[in-house]
Amino acid sequence: MSRILLKTEDHSRDSAGMRYVYPVISRRAGGVSVGINLNPNNACNWRCIYCQVPDLTRGGPPPIDLALLERELNDFLNWVRSGDFMAARVSEGARRLVDVAFSGNGEPTSAPEFSAAVDLVERVLATHDLAGKVVMRLITNGSLLDRKAVQKGIAGIGNAGGEVWFKVDAGTAAGFARINSTRVRPELVARRLACCAALAPTWVQTCLFRMDGESPAAHEMQAYLALLTPLASELAGVHLYSLARPSLQKEAPRLGRMEAGWMEEMAEQIRRLGLTVHVSP
């Protein structure tokens, strides 16, 4: 195992040499995040143009080996708590375990085993005396919230004291099509977001970037605010972030990082809705 320090700019899924479990330094979570990758085949039902997954394809995951996932998570947590992981792989200022996050190389809730995996993570955290100390998170595009099995898994996260980060990158159908390569309608996104927030504390996560040198259009941002407005009292807050790592999609040469000042101006507009906003330029 390499002793090269993990960096926020590198979220490689094979850094621990495991199939499903991988560590990253998360600038938004504020420390070491233990990722659970339920899409090891690099398949997703969306194709976001800023996505850093190599060889991304459309589709769903292969069957999940839950027994292997449990062994890997146990082994990794043992390495973090009793081994040299923090000293060998993490810079001193980030040496804190902050969450176990369903993220990875596709949409986690597309795995039929998603709900069982939530139960598994809750059980493993309890075994390591980390229940209530390390947050369980789901990072999702929210597209499968209509499925009862997905709702069950998210309710399990909420009951375990965890939270959901729900992707909303636009406010119009054209915006969702351009950024996420999906035909979803804003009213459907809003309905699914409300459903998620009723099951677990839910943060909206929004990626903002320049495209062809242009900032996000004013009408798109106003539609985004309009989508959030009626849900503001139900949401935990909003994570605004820009491009920390290069896209690996064909649109990569067209994309650029947003300036911190522009991001803060947008954050202030969201705060006027009564929402907490965290900004990661």
RAFEN-V694341 format. One record per pair of residues at least 6 apart in sequence whose C-alpha atoms are under 8 Angstrom apart, sorted by sequence separation. I is the first residue (numbers start at 1). J is the second residue. D is the distance in Angstrom with one decimal. If there is no record, write none. Layout:
i->I j->J d->D
i->I j->J d->D
This chain:
i->16 j->22 d->5.6
i->25 j->31 d->5.5
i->26 j->32 d->6.2
i->79 j->85 d->5.9
i->80 j->86 d->6.3
i->102 j->108 d->6.2
i->108 j->114 d->6.9
i->125 j->131 d->5.2
i->144 j->150 d->6.8
i->145 j->151 d->6.2
i->157 j->163 d->6.4
i->169 j->175 d->7.8
i->170 j->176 d->5.6
i->176 j->182 d->6.1
i->177 j->183 d->5.6
i->196 j->202 d->6.8
i->209 j->215 d->6.8
i->210 j->216 d->6.6
i->246 j->252 d->7.0
i->271 j->277 d->6.5
i->15 j->22 d->6.1
i->16 j->23 d->6.9
i->25 j->32 d->4.8
i->26 j->33 d->6.1
i->169 j->176 d->7.0
i->176 j->183 d->6.9
i->177 j->184 d->7.5
i->209 j->216 d->7.1
i->270 j->277 d->7.2
i->13 j->21 d->7.6
i->14 j->22 d->6.3
i->15 j->23 d->7.0
i->24 j->32 d->5.8
i->25 j->33 d->6.1
i->87 j->95 d->8.0
i->176 j->184 d->6.7
i->208 j->216 d->7.3
i->13 j->22 d->5.4
i->23 j->32 d->6.6
i->24 j->33 d->5.4
i->47 j->56 d->7.6
i->86 j->95 d->5.8
i->122 j->131 d->7.2
i->125 j->134 d->7.7
i->170 j->179 d->7.7
i->176 j->185 d->7.9
i->12 j->22 d->7.7
i->13 j->23 d->7.7
i->23 j->33 d->5.7
i->24 j->34 d->6.6
i->47 j->57 d->7.8
i->154 j->164 d->7.8
i->169 j->179 d->7.2
i->173 j->183 d->6.7
i->267 j->277 d->6.1
i->23 j->34 d->4.6
i->24 j->35 d->7.2
i->42 j->53 d->6.8
i->47 j->58 d->7.1
i->169 j->180 d->7.8
i->173 j->184 d->6.3
i->267 j->278 d->7.8
i->11 j->23 d->7.8
i->12 j->24 d->7.6
i->22 j->34 d->5.9
i->23 j->35 d->5.8
i->42 j->54 d->7.3
i->44 j->56 d->7.3
i->46 j->58 d->6.8
i->173 j->185 d->5.1
i->267 j->279 d->7.3
i->11 j->24 d->5.5
i->21 j->34 d->6.8
i->22 j->35 d->5.0
i->42 j->55 d->6.7
i->43 j->56 d->5.9
i->44 j->57 d->6.4
i->45 j->58 d->5.4
i->172 j->185 d->7.1
i->173 j->186 d->6.1
i->243 j->256 d->7.2
i->244 j->257 d->7.8
i->10 j->24 d->7.5
i->11 j->25 d->7.6
i->21 j->35 d->5.6
i->22 j->36 d->6.7
i->42 j->56 d->5.2
i->43 j->57 d->4.7
i->44 j->58 d->5.1
i->45 j->59 d->5.3
i->122 j->136 d->7.8
i->172 j->186 d->5.8
i->243 j->257 d->5.3
i->1 j->16 d->7.5
i->20 j->35 d->7.9
i->21 j->36 d->5.0
i->22 j->37 d->7.6
i->42 j->57 d->6.3
i->43 j->58 d->5.3
i->44 j->59 d->5.1
i->45 j->60 d->6.6
i->121 j->136 d->7.8
i->171 j->186 d->6.1
i->242 j->257 d->5.8
i->243 j->258 d->7.7
i->264 j->279 d->7.1
i->1 j->17 d->8.0
i->8 j->24 d->7.0
i->20 j->36 d->5.6
i->21 j->37 d->6.3
i->43 j->59 d->5.0
i->44 j->60 d->5.8
i->138 j->154 d->7.9
i->242 j->258 d->6.0
i->263 j->279 d->7.0
i->7 j->24 d->7.3
i->8 j->25 d->5.1
i->20 j->37 d->4.8
i->43 j->60 d->5.5
i->44 j->61 d->7.7
i->6 j->24 d->6.6
i->7 j->25 d->5.9
i->8 j->26 d->6.0
i->19 j->37 d->7.8
i->20 j->38 d->6.4
i->43 j->61 d->6.2
i->263 j->281 d->6.7
i->6 j->25 d->6.4
i->8 j->27 d->6.3
i->42 j->61 d->7.9
i->138 j->157 d->8.0
i->20 j->40 d->7.0
i->41 j->61 d->6.3
i->137 j->157 d->7.3
i->19 j->40 d->7.0
i->39 j->60 d->7.3
i->40 j->61 d->7.0
i->41 j->62 d->7.1
i->100 j->121 d->8.0
i->136 j->157 d->6.6
i->168 j->189 d->7.9
i->260 j->281 d->5.2
i->39 j->61 d->4.8
i->40 j->62 d->7.9
i->241 j->263 d->8.0
i->259 j->281 d->6.7
i->38 j->61 d->6.8
i->39 j->62 d->7.3
i->240 j->263 d->7.4
i->258 j->281 d->6.7
i->13 j->37 d->7.6
i->136 j->160 d->7.6
i->140 j->164 d->7.4
i->142 j->166 d->6.0
i->257 j->281 d->7.7
i->136 j->161 d->7.4
i->137 j->162 d->5.6
i->138 j->163 d->6.6
i->139 j->164 d->6.1
i->140 j->165 d->6.3
i->141 j->166 d->5.7
i->142 j->167 d->6.8
i->38 j->64 d->6.9
i->135 j->161 d->7.0
i->136 j->162 d->4.6
i->137 j->163 d->5.1
i->138 j->164 d->4.7
i->139 j->165 d->4.8
i->140 j->166 d->5.2
i->141 j->167 d->4.7
i->135 j->162 d->5.3
i->136 j->163 d->6.6
i->137 j->164 d->5.5
i->138 j->165 d->6.1
i->139 j->166 d->6.2
i->140 j->167 d->6.1
i->141 j->168 d->7.4
i->166 j->193 d->7.3
i->240 j->267 d->7.4
i->132 j->160 d->7.7
i->135 j->163 d->7.5
i->137 j->165 d->7.3
i->139 j->167 d->7.6
i->131 j->160 d->7.9
i->132 j->161 d->6.8
i->108 j->138 d->7.9
i->108 j->139 d->7.7
i->109 j->140 d->7.3
i->204 j->235 d->7.7
i->108 j->140 d->6.8
i->164 j->196 d->7.9
i->203 j->235 d->6.1
i->206 j->238 d->7.5
i->208 j->240 d->7.1
i->107 j->140 d->6.1
i->202 j->235 d->5.6
i->203 j->236 d->5.2
i->204 j->237 d->6.4
i->205 j->238 d->5.8
i->206 j->239 d->6.2
i->207 j->240 d->6.2
i->208 j->241 d->6.2
i->209 j->242 d->5.7
i->100 j->134 d->7.0
i->102 j->136 d->8.0
i->107 j->141 d->6.8
i->110 j->144 d->7.2
i->115 j->149 d->6.6
i->119 j->153 d->8.0
i->201 j->235 d->6.9
i->202 j->236 d->5.4
i->203 j->237 d->4.9
i->204 j->238 d->4.6
i->205 j->239 d->4.6
i->206 j->240 d->5.1
i->207 j->241 d->5.1
i->208 j->242 d->5.1
i->209 j->243 d->6.8
i->99 j->134 d->5.0
i->100 j->135 d->6.3
i->101 j->136 d->5.9
i->102 j->137 d->6.2
i->103 j->138 d->6.6
i->109 j->144 d->6.8
i->115 j->150 d->6.6
i->118 j->153 d->6.1
i->201 j->236 d->5.9
i->202 j->237 d->7.4
i->203 j->238 d->5.3
i->204 j->239 d->6.1
i->205 j->240 d->6.0
i->206 j->241 d->6.3
i->207 j->242 d->5.3
i->208 j->243 d->7.7
i->98 j->134 d->5.4
i->99 j->135 d->4.5
i->100 j->136 d->4.9
i->101 j->137 d->4.5
i->102 j->138 d->4.7
i->103 j->139 d->5.3
i->114 j->150 d->7.1
i->164 j->200 d->6.7
i->166 j->202 d->6.8
i->168 j->204 d->6.3
i->169 j->205 d->7.6
i->170 j->206 d->8.0
i->198 j->234 d->7.6
i->203 j->239 d->6.9
i->205 j->241 d->7.7
i->207 j->243 d->7.5
i->97 j->134 d->6.9
i->98 j->135 d->6.4
i->99 j->136 d->5.6
i->100 j->137 d->6.2
i->101 j->138 d->5.6
i->102 j->139 d->6.0
i->103 j->140 d->7.3
i->112 j->149 d->7.8
i->115 j->152 d->6.4
i->116 j->153 d->7.5
i->119 j->156 d->7.1
i->163 j->200 d->5.7
i->164 j->201 d->6.3
i->165 j->202 d->5.9
i->166 j->203 d->6.1
i->167 j->204 d->5.9
i->168 j->205 d->6.1
i->169 j->206 d->4.8
i->190 j->227 d->6.4
i->194 j->231 d->6.8
i->197 j->234 d->6.2
i->238 j->275 d->7.0
i->240 j->277 d->7.2
i->244 j->281 d->7.8
i->99 j->137 d->6.8
i->101 j->139 d->7.0
i->115 j->153 d->4.0
i->118 j->156 d->6.7
i->122 j->160 d->7.0
i->162 j->200 d->7.1
i->163 j->201 d->4.9
i->164 j->202 d->4.7
i->165 j->203 d->4.8
i->166 j->204 d->4.8
i->167 j->205 d->4.9
i->168 j->206 d->5.3
i->169 j->207 d->5.8
i->190 j->228 d->7.7
i->197 j->235 d->6.2
i->237 j->275 d->5.2
i->238 j->276 d->6.3
i->239 j->277 d->5.9
i->240 j->278 d->6.2
i->241 j->279 d->5.8
i->242 j->280 d->6.6
i->243 j->281 d->7.5
i->114 j->153 d->6.5
i->115 j->154 d->7.6
i->118 j->157 d->6.7
i->162 j->201 d->7.3
i->163 j->202 d->5.8
i->164 j->203 d->6.1
i->165 j->204 d->5.6
i->166 j->205 d->5.7
i->167 j->206 d->6.0
i->169 j->208 d->7.3
i->236 j->275 d->7.4
i->237 j->276 d->4.6
i->238 j->277 d->4.8
i->239 j->278 d->4.9
i->240 j->279 d->4.8
i->241 j->280 d->4.5
i->242 j->281 d->5.1
i->163 j->203 d->7.6
i->165 j->205 d->5.9
i->187 j->227 d->7.7
i->194 j->234 d->7.3
i->235 j->275 d->7.6
i->236 j->276 d->7.1
i->237 j->277 d->5.7
i->238 j->278 d->6.4
i->239 j->279 d->6.1
i->240 j->280 d->6.2
i->241 j->281 d->5.3
i->109 j->150 d->6.1
i->115 j->156 d->7.6
i->158 j->199 d->6.1
i->159 j->200 d->7.5
i->186 j->227 d->7.1
i->190 j->231 d->7.9
i->213 j->254 d->7.5
i->232 j->273 d->6.5
i->233 j->274 d->7.5
i->237 j->278 d->8.0
i->239 j->280 d->7.6
i->240 j->281 d->7.7
i->154 j->196 d->7.3
i->158 j->200 d->4.0
i->212 j->254 d->4.9
i->213 j->255 d->7.5
i->232 j->274 d->6.6
i->233 j->275 d->7.7
i->157 j->200 d->6.6
i->158 j->201 d->6.5
i->211 j->254 d->5.4
i->212 j->255 d->6.4
i->213 j->256 d->7.0
i->215 j->258 d->7.5
i->232 j->275 d->6.1
i->155 j->199 d->4.8
i->210 j->254 d->7.9
i->211 j->255 d->4.7
i->212 j->256 d->7.9
i->229 j->273 d->6.2
i->61 j->106 d->7.9
i->151 j->196 d->7.5
i->154 j->199 d->6.2
i->155 j->200 d->6.0
i->175 j->220 d->7.1
i->210 j->255 d->5.5
i->211 j->256 d->6.3
i->225 j->270 d->6.9
i->60 j->106 d->7.8
i->143 j->189 d->7.7
i->146 j->192 d->7.1
i->154 j->200 d->6.4
i->209 j->255 d->6.6
i->210 j->256 d->4.7
i->60 j->107 d->7.9
i->64 j->111 d->7.5
i->66 j->113 d->7.9
i->142 j->189 d->7.6
i->145 j->192 d->5.7
i->209 j->256 d->5.7
i->210 j->257 d->6.0
i->21 j->69 d->7.3
i->63 j->111 d->7.5
i->73 j->121 d->8.0
i->151 j->199 d->7.3
i->172 j->220 d->6.5
i->209 j->257 d->5.2
i->210 j->258 d->6.0
i->20 j->69 d->6.0
i->56 j->105 d->7.9
i->61 j->110 d->7.0
i->62 j->111 d->7.8
i->63 j->112 d->7.9
i->64 j->113 d->6.6
i->143 j->192 d->7.5
i->171 j->220 d->5.8
i->208 j->257 d->7.8
i->209 j->258 d->5.0
i->19 j->69 d->7.8
i->60 j->110 d->6.0
i->61 j->111 d->5.9
i->63 j->113 d->7.8
i->70 j->120 d->6.8
i->74 j->124 d->6.6
i->142 j->192 d->6.6
i->145 j->195 d->7.3
i->170 j->220 d->6.6
i->171 j->221 d->6.8
i->208 j->258 d->6.6
i->21 j->72 d->6.3
i->60 j->111 d->7.0
i->66 j->117 d->6.9
i->70 j->121 d->7.7
i->73 j->124 d->7.5
i->77 j->128 d->7.6
i->142 j->193 d->7.1
i->145 j->196 d->7.0
i->170 j->221 d->7.3
i->171 j->222 d->7.6
i->172 j->223 d->6.3
i->20 j->72 d->7.3
i->21 j->73 d->6.3
i->53 j->105 d->5.9
i->171 j->223 d->4.5
i->172 j->224 d->7.4
i->170 j->223 d->7.7
i->171 j->224 d->3.8
i->18 j->72 d->6.8
i->70 j->124 d->7.4
i->142 j->196 d->8.0
i->170 j->224 d->5.7
i->171 j->225 d->7.4
i->21 j->76 d->7.7
i->171 j->226 d->7.6
i->208 j->263 d->8.0
i->171 j->227 d->6.3
i->44 j->105 d->7.3
i->45 j->106 d->7.4
i->46 j->107 d->7.9
i->32 j->94 d->6.7
i->43 j->105 d->6.8
i->44 j->106 d->4.2
i->45 j->107 d->6.8
i->31 j->94 d->4.9
i->32 j->95 d->6.8
i->34 j->97 d->7.9
i->42 j->105 d->5.0
i->43 j->106 d->5.4
i->44 j->107 d->5.5
i->30 j->94 d->7.2
i->31 j->95 d->6.5
i->32 j->96 d->5.9
i->33 j->97 d->6.4
i->36 j->100 d->7.1
i->38 j->102 d->7.5
i->40 j->104 d->7.6
i->41 j->105 d->7.5
i->42 j->106 d->6.1
i->25 j->90 d->7.9
i->31 j->96 d->5.5
i->32 j->97 d->4.8
i->33 j->98 d->5.8
i->34 j->99 d->6.2
i->35 j->100 d->5.9
i->36 j->101 d->5.9
i->37 j->102 d->6.4
i->38 j->103 d->7.6
i->39 j->104 d->6.3
i->40 j->105 d->6.3
i->45 j->110 d->8.0
i->31 j->97 d->6.1
i->32 j->98 d->5.8
i->33 j->99 d->5.1
i->34 j->100 d->4.6
i->35 j->101 d->4.9
i->36 j->102 d->4.7
i->37 j->103 d->5.8
i->38 j->104 d->6.5
i->39 j->105 d->5.2
i->31 j->98 d->5.8
i->32 j->99 d->7.2
i->33 j->100 d->5.9
i->34 j->101 d->6.0
i->35 j->102 d->6.0
i->36 j->103 d->5.9
i->37 j->104 d->4.0
i->38 j->105 d->7.6
i->39 j->106 d->5.2
i->30 j->98 d->7.1
i->33 j->101 d->6.7
i->35 j->103 d->6.1
i->36 j->104 d->6.2
i->37 j->105 d->6.4
i->38 j->106 d->7.5
i->39 j->107 d->7.2
i->25 j->94 d->7.4
i->29 j->98 d->6.7
i->35 j->104 d->6.6
i->37 j->106 d->7.9
i->38 j->107 d->8.0
i->39 j->108 d->6.7
i->29 j->99 d->7.6
i->38 j->108 d->5.6
i->37 j->108 d->7.3
i->39 j->111 d->7.7
i->38 j->111 d->6.7
i->5 j->88 d->7.0
i->6 j->89 d->5.7
i->4 j->88 d->7.4
i->5 j->89 d->4.3
i->6 j->90 d->5.8
i->3 j->88 d->5.2
i->4 j->89 d->5.9
i->5 j->90 d->5.3
i->6 j->91 d->7.7
i->3 j->89 d->5.6
i->5 j->91 d->6.6
i->13 j->104 d->7.0
i->13 j->105 d->8.0
i->49 j->178 d->8.0
i->50 j->179 d->7.8
i->49 j->179 d->5.6
i->48 j->179 d->5.6
i->49 j->180 d->6.4
i->48 j->180 d->4.0
i->49 j->181 d->7.7
i->47 j->180 d->5.4
i->48 j->181 d->6.2
i->46 j->180 d->6.0
i->47 j->181 d->5.3
i->46 j->181 d->6.1
i->47 j->182 d->7.6
i->46 j->182 d->6.2
i->50 j->243 d->7.6
i->52 j->245 d->7.1
i->55 j->248 d->8.0
i->56 j->249 d->7.9
i->52 j->246 d->6.5
i->53 j->247 d->7.9
i->54 j->248 d->5.9
i->52 j->247 d->4.7
i->53 j->248 d->6.3
i->54 j->249 d->7.9
i->50 j->246 d->7.5
i->51 j->247 d->5.3
i->52 j->248 d->5.0
i->50 j->247 d->4.7
i->51 j->248 d->6.3
i->52 j->249 d->7.3
i->49 j->247 d->7.1
i->50 j->248 d->7.3
i->51 j->249 d->6.5
i->50 j->249 d->6.7
i->49 j->249 d->5.8
i->49 j->250 d->7.5
i->50 j->251 d->7.6
i->49 j->251 d->6.0
i->50 j->252 d->6.9
i->49 j->252 d->7.3
i->50 j->255 d->7.6
i->28 j->239 d->7.8
i->9 j->244 d->6.0
i->10 j->245 d->7.2
i->8 j->244 d->7.7
i->9 j->245 d->5.3
i->28 j->280 d->6.8
i->27 j->280 d->7.5
